[in-house]
Amino acid sequence: MPRRPRIHLDGIPLHIVQRGHNRESCFFGEEDYHAYLHWLGEALTKERCSLHAYVLMTNHVHLLVTPERAESIPRLVFALGRRYVQYGQRYLPADWNALGQPVQILVNRC
């Protein structure tokens, strides 16, 4: 059964949760967190998204993001995941995939 399409709307905040593949760790040291945040900043600027809050856990990430344009969210998540997986494969097995499929939840502004 195919996955339902994700809903993205211009200017509406999203809570994005991205877990490690099979809930495995995706951060192994302090430098991993710094690298992820660096690439997150680049991707946010390129895709014109605003970051309101984030939490980096050992095996998952929470982001509260508002896109200017709805189509920016998939590009943001893809670019960030691609960069981070390439980074992690430098010192981990070739089949290592840090990040699984993201969960994206629309946030109602009060």
ZIWODA-V909753 format. One record per residue. PHI is phi in whole degrees, 0 to 359 (* if undefined). PSI is psi in whole degrees, 0 to 359 (* if undefined). NEAR is the number of other ideal C-beta (glycine too) atoms within 10 Angstrom. Layout:
PHI_PSI_NEAR ; PHI_PSI_NEAR
This chain:
*_126_3 ; 292_153_4 ; 290_142_6 ; 294_146_6 ; 297_146_6 ; 277_148_15 ; 257_122_12 ; 233_134_16 ; 233_143_13 ; 304_129_11 ; 71_8_11 ; 256_127_14 ; 294_149_19 ; 234_139_24 ; 263_112_15 ; 255_126_19 ; 242_124_15 ; 233_116_20 ; 265_161_18 ; 294_151_19 ; 303_128_16 ; 55_30_8 ; 60_25_10 ; 280_167_13 ; 296_145_13 ; 240_350_26 ; 235_130_21 ; 242_347_13 ; 199_171_9 ; 304_321_8 ; 294_333_10 ; 294_318_19 ; 297_318_14 ; 295_318_11 ; 298_314_16 ; 300_314_22 ; 296_323_13 ; 299_310_12 ; 290_329_18 ; 298_314_22 ; 300_316_11 ; 298_314_13 ; 293_321_22 ; 298_317_18 ; 294_313_9 ; 297_318_12 ; 269_0_20 ; 58_56_11 ; 242_151_21 ; 255_133_12 ; 259_123_15 ; 262_326_11 ; 199_155_10 ; 209_155_14 ; 222_126_10 ; 251_111_15 ; 259_169_13 ; 302_320_12 ; 242_8_15 ; 197_169_19 ; 228_141_23 ; 242_131_14 ; 230_137_23 ; 248_107_16 ; 233_140_24 ; 242_119_18 ; 273_144_23 ; 293_316_12 ; 239_136_14 ; 303_323_15 ; 289_355_12 ; 287_331_20 ; 298_308_22 ; 300_322_15 ; 293_321_15 ; 298_309_24 ; 296_318_22 ; 295_312_12 ; 297_317_16 ; 294_314_23 ; 298_317_20 ; 299_313_13 ; 297_317_17 ; 289_322_21 ; 295_318_16 ; 300_319_11 ; 297_313_17 ; 293_331_20 ; 286_352_14 ; 297_323_6 ; 234_12_10 ; 235_170_13 ; 304_152_8 ; 299_332_5 ; 270_6_7 ; 292_131_14 ; 231_106_16 ; 297_318_25 ; 243_132_20 ; 273_192_18 ; 294_133_11 ; 283_151_21 ; 257_130_14 ; 236_125_18 ; 237_124_12 ; 294_141_12 ; 248_129_13 ; 277_125_6 ; 276_130_7 ; 267_*_3
